[in-house]
């Protein structure tokens, strides 16, 4: 199974992967009014943050945590809510990425 997200504005850019980097690229393209297509090998977004990702490419593991604080892990345009763990778990990061998308 794979995930495909399409935003069409006449000009479309291919974004490979719906992990953190792919979603950052999509956010930057959208902010500039450019269309994009996100191609993700797995059935859900999250990339390496998604433990047991069905893409077969993720190196994430059950106890994975961010090694940067929540303030540095968040997108500048979409801050994390206040409170919670200083270093996000993989589950919390995937939930954050889902709310961003």
C-alpha positions, 0 to 999 in steps of 0.5 A: 500500500502507498500514500499519494497526496496531490495539491494541484495549482497548475505547476506540480513538483514531485516530493518523495516521501511523507516523512519530516523532510518531505512534509517540510518540502511540501509546506515550503511549496504550498507557502509559495503557491506551488502545487505538489505531489507527495509519493510515499512508499508506506500507507501512512505518513511519518517516514522513519518516525513510524515504527513498524512502517509498512513501507519496509524502509523505516529504521524506526523502532518502538522506543525511538525518541527525538534527540533534539528538544521539542522546541527544535523538532517543530516546524517554525510555522507550526509549533508544538503545543506547550507541555509534554515531554521535552524529547518527543517519542516516535508516536508523539512525532507521528501525531505532530506530523499528522496534525501538520499535514 
